[in-house]
Amino acid sequence: MASVGLLYVGAVLAVNGLMLLGYVEARAAAPLNLFVGALQVITPTFLIFTAKGDPTAILAASGLYLFGFTYLYVGINLLGNLDGTGLGWFSAFVALCAVVYAGLNFFYFTPRDTGFTAIWLYWAVLWALFWVVLGIKREEFTRYTGAIALTAGIITAAVPAFLLLTGMWTKHLWWWTLGLAVLEGLSLVAFLPLRARYQPAVPPAAPVPSGAPEAPEGVPVTREPARSGARQRS
């Protein structure tokens, strides 16, 4: 069941990546975020209720809420045109949790899943970038983050989901892990040119009436044109 949810996580990450790259209008991306967010809340709830108190199964399902709440948060923000600061700082929390889940997949869960260790680490980087763009407003990373989100949707969600659903994931796990690690590392470097040069907004200069004293050096001013009804000197 979680594998089905992972497939649609791939879809929403791809759409959100295209939105950050400027190819999808923000409000148009909202419905899919709400649909997948709801799915990623219902799925772990079902898995926890049917786990019969198994702490390992509950722990494995708990991480899905991080993404369900993220996508619901994104959908609501886009529809309401809300400030993204809260979502950005929630993303920082998700990024830290993703590092923990990466460690759990490598050191705690049995059998060890090195593939999802690589996936969770990439998700940690992606959600850290959401924090950078939304939480601390470094908008020059917007297109870079969009490219990473699009890549994550394909190589860390859609492809692993199909491999899990067809039973191919565990047959060559180390090869999948190596391939994921290489592609993830290459993408983080290859998309760096998308980072725009940061230029903070300059407030507009205040208009100064004609004939007013000169402003101190370095202070921008804008002269108002002389009014047509002003008296002319004789």
TABEL-V833159 format. One record per backbone hydrogen bond with DSSP energy under -1.0 kcal/mol. NH is the residue of the N-H (numbers start at 1). CO is the residue of the C=O. E is the energy in kcal/mol with one decimal. If there is no record, write none. Layout:
# TABEL-V833159
nh:NH co:CO e:E
nh:NH co:CO e:E
This chain:
# TABEL-V833159
nh:5 co:1 e:-1.7
nh:6 co:2 e:-2.0
nh:7 co:3 e:-1.5
nh:8 co:4 e:-1.3
nh:9 co:5 e:-1.7
nh:10 co:6 e:-1.7
nh:11 co:7 e:-1.2
nh:12 co:8 e:-2.3
nh:13 co:9 e:-2.6
nh:14 co:10 e:-2.0
nh:15 co:11 e:-2.3
nh:16 co:12 e:-2.6
nh:17 co:13 e:-2.3
nh:18 co:14 e:-2.3
nh:19 co:15 e:-2.1
nh:20 co:16 e:-2.3
nh:21 co:17 e:-1.7
nh:22 co:19 e:-1.0
nh:23 co:18 e:-2.9
nh:29 co:26 e:-1.3
nh:33 co:29 e:-1.5
nh:34 co:30 e:-2.1
nh:35 co:31 e:-2.7
nh:36 co:32 e:-2.8
nh:37 co:33 e:-2.3
nh:38 co:34 e:-2.3
nh:39 co:35 e:-2.1
nh:40 co:36 e:-2.6
nh:41 co:38 e:-1.0
nh:42 co:38 e:-2.6
nh:43 co:39 e:-2.6
nh:45 co:41 e:-1.3
nh:46 co:42 e:-2.4
nh:47 co:43 e:-2.5
nh:48 co:44 e:-2.6
nh:49 co:45 e:-2.2
nh:50 co:46 e:-1.7
nh:51 co:48 e:-1.0
nh:54 co:51 e:-1.7
nh:58 co:54 e:-2.2
nh:59 co:55 e:-2.4
nh:60 co:56 e:-2.3
nh:61 co:57 e:-1.9
nh:62 co:58 e:-1.6
nh:64 co:61 e:-1.4
nh:65 co:62 e:-1.0
nh:68 co:64 e:-2.2
nh:69 co:65 e:-2.9
nh:70 co:66 e:-1.2
nh:71 co:67 e:-2.6
nh:72 co:68 e:-2.1
nh:73 co:69 e:-2.4
nh:74 co:70 e:-2.6
nh:75 co:71 e:-2.6
nh:76 co:72 e:-2.4
nh:77 co:73 e:-2.4
nh:78 co:74 e:-2.7
nh:79 co:75 e:-2.2
nh:80 co:76 e:-2.5
nh:82 co:77 e:-1.8
nh:88 co:84 e:-2.4
nh:89 co:85 e:-2.2
nh:90 co:86 e:-2.2
nh:91 co:87 e:-2.1
nh:92 co:88 e:-1.3
nh:93 co:89 e:-1.4
nh:94 co:90 e:-2.2
nh:95 co:91 e:-2.6
nh:96 co:92 e:-1.9
nh:97 co:93 e:-2.2
nh:98 co:94 e:-2.6
nh:99 co:95 e:-1.4
nh:100 co:96 e:-1.4
nh:101 co:97 e:-2.6
nh:102 co:98 e:-2.1
nh:103 co:99 e:-1.8
nh:104 co:100 e:-2.2
nh:105 co:101 e:-2.2
nh:106 co:102 e:-1.2
nh:107 co:103 e:-3.2
nh:108 co:104 e:-1.8
nh:109 co:104 e:-2.8
nh:113 co:105 e:-2.2
nh:117 co:113 e:-1.1
nh:118 co:114 e:-1.9
nh:119 co:115 e:-2.0
nh:120 co:116 e:-2.6
nh:121 co:117 e:-1.7
nh:122 co:118 e:-1.8
nh:123 co:119 e:-2.4
nh:124 co:120 e:-2.1
nh:125 co:121 e:-1.8
nh:126 co:122 e:-2.5
nh:127 co:123 e:-2.9
nh:128 co:124 e:-1.8
nh:129 co:125 e:-1.9
nh:130 co:126 e:-1.8
nh:131 co:127 e:-1.8
nh:132 co:128 e:-2.0
nh:133 co:129 e:-2.6
nh:134 co:130 e:-2.9
nh:135 co:131 e:-1.4
nh:136 co:131 e:-1.7
nh:138 co:132 e:-2.6
nh:139 co:137 e:-1.5
nh:141 co:138 e:-1.8
nh:142 co:139 e:-1.8
nh:145 co:141 e:-2.7
nh:146 co:142 e:-2.2
nh:147 co:143 e:-2.2
nh:148 co:144 e:-2.1
nh:149 co:145 e:-2.6
nh:150 co:146 e:-2.4
nh:151 co:147 e:-2.2
nh:152 co:148 e:-2.7
nh:153 co:149 e:-2.3
nh:154 co:150 e:-1.2
nh:155 co:151 e:-2.8
nh:156 co:152 e:-1.7
nh:158 co:153 e:-2.3
nh:159 co:154 e:-2.5
nh:161 co:157 e:-2.3
nh:162 co:158 e:-2.0
nh:163 co:159 e:-2.2
nh:164 co:160 e:-2.7
nh:165 co:161 e:-2.6
nh:166 co:162 e:-1.7
nh:168 co:163 e:-2.1
nh:169 co:163 e:-1.4
nh:176 co:172 e:-2.2
nh:177 co:173 e:-2.7
nh:178 co:174 e:-2.5
nh:179 co:175 e:-2.6
nh:180 co:176 e:-2.7
nh:181 co:177 e:-2.6
nh:182 co:178 e:-2.3
nh:183 co:179 e:-2.5
nh:184 co:180 e:-2.9
nh:185 co:181 e:-2.3
nh:186 co:182 e:-2.5
nh:187 co:183 e:-2.3
nh:188 co:184 e:-1.9
nh:189 co:185 e:-1.1
nh:190 co:186 e:-3.4
nh:191 co:187 e:-1.8
nh:192 co:189 e:-1.4
nh:194 co:191 e:-2.1
nh:195 co:192 e:-2.2
nh:196 co:140 e:-2.1
nh:208 co:222 e:-3.3
nh:212 co:209 e:-1.8
nh:219 co:216 e:-1.8
nh:222 co:206 e:-1.2
nh:224 co:208 e:-1.7
nh:230 co:227 e:-1.6
